[in-house]
């Protein structure tokens, strides 16, 4: 049985340890650009949730664009990491090349949940995601499930073995690419119209000098409002931007 937990860096019923506060104050904020605006999921609520979460951590400064097709090299030069929270059509050659060059140079890219259904027909994007929602992909009923960490040595997941999600969906029958390094899985229950097998829910990939973190979970703000989901997304974004992690996992209440 999981005990009640507090998260050491989130707003509301939360606290940072003195050591963490000092560490956060010494680090320059990482610059995040969130791509939003195409309505595959409810970006009108999930994008503000993400922005608030990133900023409340003290580790990130955040801008949002609802026009990802307008990205170019000059625009991306201002950022350390791009977070995709939209699943629209392809952006065009200028924006796509700008993002690939950005990642290859050593910067970060983060894919949130349904964003992996975006950019249909772009094979390089599918390589970035590791697994993508494509024709034939789907999900069963919504329920709480156990997320099991299968790579406990990775900086994002180090120190965590498992946790219980909020009520949400598990994507299945995703398109798998050889680039995928799976960090965590969840069992897709056949009695909930699932596949009866483990499905990847946290994935990382690399391209050039850069890093990609793909959180397959988080279809609504209620699903995102889980201390472990938030901590792993923050840690994954920090890792994508820098290659290391300073942000903490949730700690159990004494």
ChimeraX commands (.cxc) that place a marker at each C-alpha (Angstrom):
marker #1 position 0.00,0.00,0.00 radius 0.5
marker #1 position 1.41,3.36,-1.00 radius 0.5
marker #1 position 1.46,5.88,1.79 radius 0.5
marker #1 position 0.43,9.50,1.42 radius 0.5
marker #1 position 3.22,11.53,-0.14 radius 0.5
marker #1 position 4.30,15.12,-0.43 radius 0.5
marker #1 position 6.16,16.47,-3.41 radius 0.5
marker #1 position 9.08,18.58,-2.49 radius 0.5
marker #1 position 8.84,21.21,-5.20 radius 0.5
marker #1 position 5.20,21.62,-6.27 radius 0.5
marker #1 position 2.82,24.42,-5.44 radius 0.5
marker #1 position 0.15,23.68,-2.86 radius 0.5
marker #1 position 0.83,21.47,0.16 radius 0.5
marker #1 position 4.43,21.23,-0.92 radius 0.5
marker #1 position 7.88,22.16,0.21 radius 0.5
marker #1 position 11.50,22.20,-0.91 radius 0.5
marker #1 position 14.22,21.05,1.41 radius 0.5
marker #1 position 16.84,23.66,2.33 radius 0.5
marker #1 position 19.42,21.83,0.23 radius 0.5
marker #1 position 17.13,21.72,-2.78 radius 0.5
marker #1 position 16.24,25.39,-2.44 radius 0.5
marker #1 position 19.92,26.29,-2.39 radius 0.5
marker #1 position 20.64,24.07,-5.36 radius 0.5
marker #1 position 17.71,25.46,-7.36 radius 0.5
marker #1 position 18.79,29.04,-6.63 radius 0.5
marker #1 position 22.27,28.34,-8.01 radius 0.5
marker #1 position 21.05,26.86,-11.29 radius 0.5
marker #1 position 20.21,29.03,-14.25 radius 0.5
marker #1 position 16.60,28.39,-15.37 radius 0.5
marker #1 position 16.30,26.15,-18.38 radius 0.5
marker #1 position 14.37,27.74,-21.23 radius 0.5
marker #1 position 11.36,25.71,-22.41 radius 0.5
marker #1 position 9.22,26.18,-25.51 radius 0.5
marker #1 position 5.88,24.34,-25.38 radius 0.5
marker #1 position 4.26,23.52,-28.73 radius 0.5
marker #1 position 0.49,23.63,-28.37 radius 0.5
marker #1 position -2.73,24.40,-30.16 radius 0.5
marker #1 position -4.05,21.61,-32.39 radius 0.5
marker #1 position -6.68,20.10,-30.15 radius 0.5
marker #1 position -5.92,16.37,-30.36 radius 0.5
marker #1 position -6.27,16.43,-26.59 radius 0.5
marker #1 position -7.45,19.36,-24.51 radius 0.5
marker #1 position -4.45,21.64,-24.86 radius 0.5
marker #1 position -6.54,24.53,-23.54 radius 0.5
marker #1 position -6.19,22.97,-20.09 radius 0.5
marker #1 position -3.14,20.70,-20.35 radius 0.5
marker #1 position -0.76,23.33,-21.74 radius 0.5
marker #1 position -1.46,25.83,-18.92 radius 0.5
marker #1 position -1.07,22.94,-16.47 radius 0.5
marker #1 position 2.33,22.08,-17.92 radius 0.5
marker #1 position 3.46,25.71,-17.96 radius 0.5
marker #1 position 2.49,26.19,-14.31 radius 0.5
marker #1 position 4.15,22.91,-13.31 radius 0.5
marker #1 position 7.43,23.76,-15.03 radius 0.5
marker #1 position 7.58,27.26,-13.59 radius 0.5
marker #1 position 6.60,26.17,-10.07 radius 0.5
marker #1 position 9.57,23.81,-9.98 radius 0.5
marker #1 position 11.91,26.79,-10.07 radius 0.5
marker #1 position 14.05,25.06,-12.69 radius 0.5
marker #1 position 12.42,26.31,-15.90 radius 0.5
marker #1 position 11.22,29.43,-17.68 radius 0.5
marker #1 position 8.48,28.78,-20.22 radius 0.5
marker #1 position 7.13,30.20,-23.48 radius 0.5
marker #1 position 4.23,28.73,-25.47 radius 0.5
marker #1 position 3.52,28.80,-29.19 radius 0.5
marker #1 position 0.37,27.63,-30.91 radius 0.5
marker #1 position 2.07,27.89,-34.31 radius 0.5
marker #1 position 4.82,25.24,-34.34 radius 0.5
marker #1 position 5.06,25.47,-38.14 radius 0.5
marker #1 position 6.66,28.90,-37.65 radius 0.5
marker #1 position 9.69,27.45,-35.84 radius 0.5
marker #1 position 13.06,28.19,-37.37 radius 0.5
marker #1 position 16.67,28.06,-36.23 radius 0.5
marker #1 position 16.69,31.64,-34.92 radius 0.5
marker #1 position 13.56,31.05,-32.84 radius 0.5
marker #1 position 14.82,27.80,-31.31 radius 0.5
marker #1 position 18.24,29.25,-30.49 radius 0.5
marker #1 position 16.64,30.91,-27.44 radius 0.5
marker #1 position 15.68,27.58,-25.84 radius 0.5
marker #1 position 17.22,24.55,-24.13 radius 0.5
marker #1 position 14.32,22.16,-24.68 radius 0.5
marker #1 position 11.14,21.93,-26.77 radius 0.5
marker #1 position 8.07,20.22,-25.29 radius 0.5
marker #1 position 5.47,19.00,-27.78 radius 0.5
marker #1 position 1.90,18.97,-26.43 radius 0.5
marker #1 position 0.08,19.03,-29.76 radius 0.5
marker #1 position -0.73,16.47,-32.42 radius 0.5
marker #1 position -1.30,18.43,-35.56 radius 0.5
marker #1 position -0.18,17.93,-39.16 radius 0.5
marker #1 position 3.42,18.17,-40.30 radius 0.5
marker #1 position 5.06,21.56,-39.85 radius 0.5
marker #1 position 6.93,21.85,-43.14 radius 0.5
marker #1 position 10.58,21.53,-44.07 radius 0.5
marker #1 position 11.90,24.67,-42.34 radius 0.5
marker #1 position 10.39,23.91,-38.92 radius 0.5
marker #1 position 11.19,20.20,-39.12 radius 0.5
marker #1 position 14.82,20.79,-40.04 radius 0.5
marker #1 position 15.12,23.44,-37.33 radius 0.5
marker #1 position 13.92,20.99,-34.68 radius 0.5
marker #1 position 16.19,18.17,-35.86 radius 0.5
marker #1 position 19.21,20.50,-35.97 radius 0.5
marker #1 position 18.29,21.82,-32.52 radius 0.5
marker #1 position 18.27,18.31,-31.05 radius 0.5
marker #1 position 21.38,17.15,-32.89 radius 0.5
marker #1 position 23.31,20.12,-31.51 radius 0.5
marker #1 position 22.80,18.83,-27.97 radius 0.5
marker #1 position 19.44,20.30,-26.98 radius 0.5
marker #1 position 16.35,18.49,-25.70 radius 0.5
marker #1 position 12.92,17.42,-26.96 radius 0.5
marker #1 position 9.97,16.14,-24.90 radius 0.5
marker #1 position 6.84,14.43,-26.23 radius 0.5
marker #1 position 3.73,14.38,-24.04 radius 0.5
marker #1 position 1.09,11.67,-24.49 radius 0.5
marker #1 position -1.02,12.21,-27.62 radius 0.5
marker #1 position 1.64,14.40,-29.24 radius 0.5
marker #1 position 3.13,11.19,-30.60 radius 0.5
marker #1 position 0.10,10.99,-32.92 radius 0.5
marker #1 position 1.20,14.20,-34.63 radius 0.5
marker #1 position 3.34,14.76,-37.71 radius 0.5
marker #1 position 1.93,11.82,-39.69 radius 0.5
marker #1 position 4.30,10.47,-42.31 radius 0.5
marker #1 position 7.45,11.94,-40.74 radius 0.5
marker #1 position 9.69,8.95,-40.07 radius 0.5
marker #1 position 12.34,10.99,-38.26 radius 0.5
marker #1 position 9.72,12.19,-35.78 radius 0.5
marker #1 position 8.74,8.57,-35.13 radius 0.5
marker #1 position 12.40,7.80,-34.43 radius 0.5
marker #1 position 12.46,10.68,-31.93 radius 0.5
marker #1 position 9.38,9.34,-30.12 radius 0.5
marker #1 position 10.62,5.75,-30.00 radius 0.5
marker #1 position 6.98,4.67,-30.09 radius 0.5
marker #1 position 4.25,6.62,-31.89 radius 0.5
marker #1 position 0.47,6.56,-31.99 radius 0.5
marker #1 position -0.28,5.66,-35.58 radius 0.5
marker #1 position -3.17,3.98,-37.46 radius 0.5
marker #1 position -3.99,0.82,-35.52 radius 0.5
marker #1 position -2.93,2.28,-32.19 radius 0.5
marker #1 position -5.51,2.79,-29.48 radius 0.5
marker #1 position -6.35,2.41,-25.82 radius 0.5
marker #1 position -8.82,0.59,-23.60 radius 0.5
marker #1 position -10.87,1.87,-20.68 radius 0.5
marker #1 position -9.60,4.40,-18.19 radius 0.5
marker #1 position -8.41,3.02,-14.85 radius 0.5
marker #1 position -5.61,3.31,-12.30 radius 0.5
marker #1 position -2.65,1.10,-13.05 radius 0.5
marker #1 position 0.80,0.31,-11.71 radius 0.5
marker #1 position 3.72,1.93,-13.51 radius 0.5
marker #1 position 6.77,-0.33,-13.20 radius 0.5
marker #1 position 10.25,1.04,-13.72 radius 0.5
marker #1 position 12.29,-1.33,-15.88 radius 0.5
marker #1 position 15.41,0.86,-16.15 radius 0.5
marker #1 position 16.29,1.96,-12.63 radius 0.5
marker #1 position 19.76,3.15,-13.59 radius 0.5
marker #1 position 18.63,5.95,-15.85 radius 0.5
marker #1 position 18.91,9.44,-14.28 radius 0.5
marker #1 position 15.18,10.12,-14.82 radius 0.5
marker #1 position 13.94,7.03,-12.98 radius 0.5
marker #1 position 16.80,6.32,-10.58 radius 0.5
marker #1 position 15.47,5.79,-7.07 radius 0.5
marker #1 position 11.96,4.68,-8.11 radius 0.5
marker #1 position 10.61,1.15,-8.55 radius 0.5
marker #1 position 6.89,1.65,-9.16 radius 0.5
marker #1 position 3.92,3.91,-8.52 radius 0.5
marker #1 position 0.16,4.00,-9.06 radius 0.5
marker #1 position -1.16,6.27,-11.81 radius 0.5
marker #1 position -4.26,8.39,-11.63 radius 0.5
marker #1 position -7.23,7.22,-13.69 radius 0.5
marker #1 position -6.23,7.40,-17.34 radius 0.5
marker #1 position -5.60,5.42,-20.52 radius 0.5
marker #1 position -2.75,3.20,-21.69 radius 0.5
marker #1 position -1.84,3.50,-25.35 radius 0.5
marker #1 position -1.34,0.17,-27.08 radius 0.5
marker #1 position -0.28,-1.13,-30.49 radius 0.5
marker #1 position 2.05,1.82,-30.93 radius 0.5
marker #1 position 4.59,1.92,-33.74 radius 0.5
marker #1 position 7.91,0.86,-32.19 radius 0.5
marker #1 position 11.21,2.16,-33.56 radius 0.5
marker #1 position 14.66,0.67,-32.82 radius 0.5
marker #1 position 15.59,3.99,-31.23 radius 0.5
marker #1 position 13.34,3.35,-28.21 radius 0.5
marker #1 position 14.90,2.82,-24.79 radius 0.5
marker #1 position 12.04,1.91,-22.46 radius 0.5
marker #1 position 12.24,3.19,-18.89 radius 0.5
marker #1 position 8.82,2.09,-17.58 radius 0.5
marker #1 position 5.88,-0.10,-18.53 radius 0.5
marker #1 position 2.29,-0.68,-17.45 radius 0.5
marker #1 position 0.15,-3.79,-17.87 radius 0.5
marker #1 position -2.73,-3.25,-20.30 radius 0.5
marker #1 position -5.53,-5.27,-18.73 radius 0.5
marker #1 position -7.60,-7.38,-21.14 radius 0.5
marker #1 position -10.68,-6.97,-18.90 radius 0.5
marker #1 position -10.37,-3.23,-19.59 radius 0.5
marker #1 position -10.17,-3.75,-23.38 radius 0.5
marker #1 position -6.38,-3.76,-23.27 radius 0.5
marker #1 position -3.82,-6.01,-24.89 radius 0.5
marker #1 position -2.98,-8.28,-21.95 radius 0.5
marker #1 position 0.69,-7.31,-22.13 radius 0.5
marker #1 position 3.08,-4.69,-20.83 radius 0.5
marker #1 position 3.03,-1.41,-22.76 radius 0.5
marker #1 position 5.83,1.15,-22.71 radius 0.5
marker #1 position 4.85,4.34,-20.87 radius 0.5
marker #1 position 8.20,6.14,-20.43 radius 0.5
marker #1 position 10.70,6.14,-23.29 radius 0.5
marker #1 position 13.93,7.95,-24.12 radius 0.5
marker #1 position 15.80,8.23,-27.40 radius 0.5
marker #1 position 18.83,10.13,-28.63 radius 0.5
marker #1 position 19.70,11.91,-31.85 radius 0.5
marker #1 position 23.13,13.35,-32.45 radius 0.5
marker #1 position 24.23,15.05,-29.24 radius 0.5
marker #1 position 20.64,15.59,-28.12 radius 0.5
marker #1 position 18.15,13.72,-25.97 radius 0.5
marker #1 position 14.41,12.97,-26.19 radius 0.5
marker #1 position 12.02,12.08,-23.37 radius 0.5
marker #1 position 8.61,10.64,-24.26 radius 0.5
marker #1 position 5.95,10.40,-21.53 radius 0.5
marker #1 position 3.18,8.30,-23.07 radius 0.5
marker #1 position 0.89,9.08,-20.11 radius 0.5
marker #1 position -1.01,12.24,-19.25 radius 0.5
marker #1 position -4.16,12.55,-21.37 radius 0.5
marker #1 position -5.92,15.05,-19.05 radius 0.5
marker #1 position -5.00,17.42,-16.25 radius 0.5
marker #1 position -6.51,14.97,-13.76 radius 0.5
marker #1 position -4.18,12.27,-15.10 radius 0.5
marker #1 position -1.23,14.68,-14.98 radius 0.5
marker #1 position -2.03,15.74,-11.42 radius 0.5
marker #1 position -0.12,12.84,-9.91 radius 0.5
marker #1 position 3.07,13.63,-7.95 radius 0.5
marker #1 position 5.04,10.92,-9.72 radius 0.5
marker #1 position 3.82,11.91,-13.19 radius 0.5
marker #1 position 4.85,15.49,-12.48 radius 0.5
marker #1 position 8.21,14.57,-10.97 radius 0.5
marker #1 position 9.12,12.23,-13.82 radius 0.5
marker #1 position 8.06,14.76,-16.45 radius 0.5
marker #1 position 10.14,17.48,-14.80 radius 0.5
marker #1 position 13.12,15.16,-14.41 radius 0.5
marker #1 position 12.73,13.96,-18.00 radius 0.5
marker #1 position 12.63,17.51,-19.29 radius 0.5
marker #1 position 15.69,18.46,-17.26 radius 0.5
marker #1 position 17.54,15.40,-18.56 radius 0.5
marker #1 position 16.52,16.16,-22.15 radius 0.5
marker #1 position 17.86,19.70,-21.78 radius 0.5
marker #1 position 21.09,18.93,-19.92 radius 0.5
marker #1 position 21.82,15.19,-19.82 radius 0.5
marker #1 position 21.59,15.16,-16.01 radius 0.5
marker #1 position 18.93,15.40,-13.30 radius 0.5
marker #1 position 18.89,17.53,-10.15 radius 0.5
marker #1 position 15.14,17.62,-9.47 radius 0.5
marker #1 position 13.88,15.20,-6.81 radius 0.5
marker #1 position 11.38,12.38,-6.80 radius 0.5
marker #1 position 8.44,12.59,-4.40 radius 0.5
marker #1 position 9.29,11.68,-0.82 radius 0.5
marker #1 position 7.02,9.86,1.61 radius 0.5
marker #1 position 5.56,11.78,4.50 radius 0.5
marker #1 position 7.01,10.92,7.90 radius 0.5
marker link #1:1,2 radius 0.2
marker link #1:2,3 radius 0.2
marker link #1:3,4 radius 0.2
marker link #1:4,5 radius 0.2
marker link #1:5,6 radius 0.2
marker link #1:6,7 radius 0.2
marker link #1:7,8 radius 0.2
marker link #1:8,9 radius 0.2
marker link #1:9,10 radius 0.2
marker link #1:10,11 radius 0.2
marker link #1:11,12 radius 0.2
marker link #1:12,13 radius 0.2
marker link #1:13,14 radius 0.2
marker link #1:14,15 radius 0.2
marker link #1:15,16 radius 0.2
marker link #1:16,17 radius 0.2
marker link #1:17,18 radius 0.2
marker link #1:18,19 radius 0.2
marker link #1:19,20 radius 0.2
marker link #1:20,21 radius 0.2
marker link #1:21,22 radius 0.2
marker link #1:22,23 radius 0.2
marker link #1:23,24 radius 0.2
marker link #1:24,25 radius 0.2
marker link #1:25,26 radius 0.2
marker link #1:26,27 radius 0.2
marker link #1:27,28 radius 0.2
marker link #1:28,29 radius 0.2
marker link #1:29,30 radius 0.2
marker link #1:30,31 radius 0.2
marker link #1:31,32 radius 0.2
marker link #1:32,33 radius 0.2
marker link #1:33,34 radius 0.2
marker link #1:34,35 radius 0.2
marker link #1:35,36 radius 0.2
marker link #1:36,37 radius 0.2
marker link #1:37,38 radius 0.2
marker link #1:38,39 radius 0.2
marker link #1:39,40 radius 0.2
marker link #1:40,41 radius 0.2
marker link #1:41,42 radius 0.2
marker link #1:42,43 radius 0.2
marker link #1:43,44 radius 0.2
marker link #1:44,45 radius 0.2
marker link #1:45,46 radius 0.2
marker link #1:46,47 radius 0.2
marker link #1:47,48 radius 0.2
marker link #1:48,49 radius 0.2
marker link #1:49,50 radius 0.2
marker link #1:50,51 radius 0.2
marker link #1:51,52 radius 0.2
marker link #1:52,53 radius 0.2
marker link #1:53,54 radius 0.2
marker link #1:54,55 radius 0.2
marker link #1:55,56 radius 0.2
marker link #1:56,57 radius 0.2
marker link #1:57,58 radius 0.2
marker link #1:58,59 radius 0.2
marker link #1:59,60 radius 0.2
marker link #1:60,61 radius 0.2
marker link #1:61,62 radius 0.2
marker link #1:62,63 radius 0.2
marker link #1:63,64 radius 0.2
marker link #1:64,65 radius 0.2
marker link #1:65,66 radius 0.2
marker link #1:66,67 radius 0.2
marker link #1:67,68 radius 0.2
marker link #1:68,69 radius 0.2
marker link #1:69,70 radius 0.2
marker link #1:70,71 radius 0.2
marker link #1:71,72 radius 0.2
marker link #1:72,73 radius 0.2
marker link #1:73,74 radius 0.2
marker link #1:74,75 radius 0.2
marker link #1:75,76 radius 0.2
marker link #1:76,77 radius 0.2
marker link #1:77,78 radius 0.2
marker link #1:78,79 radius 0.2
marker link #1:79,80 radius 0.2
marker link #1:80,81 radius 0.2
marker link #1:81,82 radius 0.2
marker link #1:82,83 radius 0.2
marker link #1:83,84 radius 0.2
marker link #1:84,85 radius 0.2
marker link #1:85,86 radius 0.2
marker link #1:86,87 radius 0.2
marker link #1:87,88 radius 0.2
marker link #1:88,89 radius 0.2
marker link #1:89,90 radius 0.2
marker link #1:90,91 radius 0.2
marker link #1:91,92 radius 0.2
marker link #1:92,93 radius 0.2
marker link #1:93,94 radius 0.2
marker link #1:94,95 radius 0.2
marker link #1:95,96 radius 0.2
marker link #1:96,97 radius 0.2
marker link #1:97,98 radius 0.2
marker link #1:98,99 radius 0.2
marker link #1:99,100 radius 0.2
marker link #1:100,101 radius 0.2
marker link #1:101,102 radius 0.2
marker link #1:102,103 radius 0.2
marker link #1:103,104 radius 0.2
marker link #1:104,105 radius 0.2
marker link #1:105,106 radius 0.2
marker link #1:106,107 radius 0.2
marker link #1:107,108 radius 0.2
marker link #1:108,109 radius 0.2
marker link #1:109,110 radius 0.2
marker link #1:110,111 radius 0.2
marker link #1:111,112 radius 0.2
marker link #1:112,113 radius 0.2
marker link #1:113,114 radius 0.2
marker link #1:114,115 radius 0.2
marker link #1:115,116 radius 0.2
marker link #1:116,117 radius 0.2
marker link #1:117,118 radius 0.2
marker link #1:118,119 radius 0.2
marker link #1:119,120 radius 0.2
marker link #1:120,121 radius 0.2
marker link #1:121,122 radius 0.2
marker link #1:122,123 radius 0.2
marker link #1:123,124 radius 0.2
marker link #1:124,125 radius 0.2
marker link #1:125,126 radius 0.2
marker link #1:126,127 radius 0.2
marker link #1:127,128 radius 0.2
marker link #1:128,129 radius 0.2
marker link #1:129,130 radius 0.2
marker link #1:130,131 radius 0.2
marker link #1:131,132 radius 0.2
marker link #1:132,133 radius 0.2
marker link #1:133,134 radius 0.2
marker link #1:134,135 radius 0.2
marker link #1:135,136 radius 0.2
marker link #1:136,137 radius 0.2
marker link #1:137,138 radius 0.2
marker link #1:138,139 radius 0.2
marker link #1:139,140 radius 0.2
marker link #1:140,141 radius 0.2
marker link #1:141,142 radius 0.2
marker link #1:142,143 radius 0.2
marker link #1:143,144 radius 0.2
marker link #1:144,145 radius 0.2
marker link #1:145,146 radius 0.2
marker link #1:146,147 radius 0.2
marker link #1:147,148 radius 0.2
marker link #1:148,149 radius 0.2
marker link #1:149,150 radius 0.2
marker link #1:150,151 radius 0.2
marker link #1:151,152 radius 0.2
marker link #1:152,153 radius 0.2
marker link #1:153,154 radius 0.2
marker link #1:154,155 radius 0.2
marker link #1:155,156 radius 0.2
marker link #1:156,157 radius 0.2
marker link #1:157,158 radius 0.2
marker link #1:158,159 radius 0.2
marker link #1:159,160 radius 0.2
marker link #1:160,161 radius 0.2
marker link #1:161,162 radius 0.2
marker link #1:162,163 radius 0.2
marker link #1:163,164 radius 0.2
marker link #1:164,165 radius 0.2
marker link #1:165,166 radius 0.2
marker link #1:166,167 radius 0.2
marker link #1:167,168 radius 0.2
marker link #1:168,169 radius 0.2
marker link #1:169,170 radius 0.2
marker link #1:170,171 radius 0.2
marker link #1:171,172 radius 0.2
marker link #1:172,173 radius 0.2
marker link #1:173,174 radius 0.2
marker link #1:174,175 radius 0.2
marker link #1:175,176 radius 0.2
marker link #1:176,177 radius 0.2
marker link #1:177,178 radius 0.2
marker link #1:178,179 radius 0.2
marker link #1:179,180 radius 0.2
marker link #1:180,181 radius 0.2
marker link #1:181,182 radius 0.2
marker link #1:182,183 radius 0.2
marker link #1:183,184 radius 0.2
marker link #1:184,185 radius 0.2
marker link #1:185,186 radius 0.2
marker link #1:186,187 radius 0.2
marker link #1:187,188 radius 0.2
marker link #1:188,189 radius 0.2
marker link #1:189,190 radius 0.2
marker link #1:190,191 radius 0.2
marker link #1:191,192 radius 0.2
marker link #1:192,193 radius 0.2
marker link #1:193,194 radius 0.2
marker link #1:194,195 radius 0.2
marker link #1:195,196 radius 0.2
marker link #1:196,197 radius 0.2
marker link #1:197,198 radius 0.2
marker link #1:198,199 radius 0.2
marker link #1:199,200 radius 0.2
marker link #1:200,201 radius 0.2
marker link #1:201,202 radius 0.2
marker link #1:202,203 radius 0.2
marker link #1:203,204 radius 0.2
marker link #1:204,205 radius 0.2
marker link #1:205,206 radius 0.2
marker link #1:206,207 radius 0.2
marker link #1:207,208 radius 0.2
marker link #1:208,209 radius 0.2
marker link #1:209,210 radius 0.2
marker link #1:210,211 radius 0.2
marker link #1:211,212 radius 0.2
marker link #1:212,213 radius 0.2
marker link #1:213,214 radius 0.2
marker link #1:214,215 radius 0.2
marker link #1:215,216 radius 0.2
marker link #1:216,217 radius 0.2
marker link #1:217,218 radius 0.2
marker link #1:218,219 radius 0.2
marker link #1:219,220 radius 0.2
marker link #1:220,221 radius 0.2
marker link #1:221,222 radius 0.2
marker link #1:222,223 radius 0.2
marker link #1:223,224 radius 0.2
marker link #1:224,225 radius 0.2
marker link #1:225,226 radius 0.2
marker link #1:226,227 radius 0.2
marker link #1:227,228 radius 0.2
marker link #1:228,229 radius 0.2
marker link #1:229,230 radius 0.2
marker link #1:230,231 radius 0.2
marker link #1:231,232 radius 0.2
marker link #1:232,233 radius 0.2
marker link #1:233,234 radius 0.2
marker link #1:234,235 radius 0.2
marker link #1:235,236 radius 0.2
marker link #1:236,237 radius 0.2
marker link #1:237,238 radius 0.2
marker link #1:238,239 radius 0.2
marker link #1:239,240 radius 0.2
marker link #1:240,241 radius 0.2
marker link #1:241,242 radius 0.2
marker link #1:242,243 radius 0.2
marker link #1:243,244 radius 0.2
marker link #1:244,245 radius 0.2
marker link #1:245,246 radius 0.2
marker link #1:246,247 radius 0.2
marker link #1:247,248 radius 0.2
marker link #1:248,249 radius 0.2
marker link #1:249,250 radius 0.2
marker link #1:250,251 radius 0.2
marker link #1:251,252 radius 0.2
marker link #1:252,253 radius 0.2
marker link #1:253,254 radius 0.2
view
